[in-house]
């Protein structure tokens, strides 16, 4: 059950980040990958800042913020 929640959070966060940054999504698999990588980036950032995010909504916010930062960095490199 945990892996399904993890994938759901990744999909939601990836979709939100795609919507915020580009106005579209990247497909289900792309959203999941973007959300999972974004969760790692957001987790590292929140950990560095000393911020604790808990629960389902906190995880989505953390992953979305990380994915937005990831998309912004990719846009700068392009």
Secondary structure, DSSP 4 states (H G I P E B T S, - for coil): -HHHHHHHHHHHHHHHHHHHHTSS--HHHHHHHHHHHHHHHHHHHHHHHT----HHHHHHHHHHHHHHHHHHHHHHH-
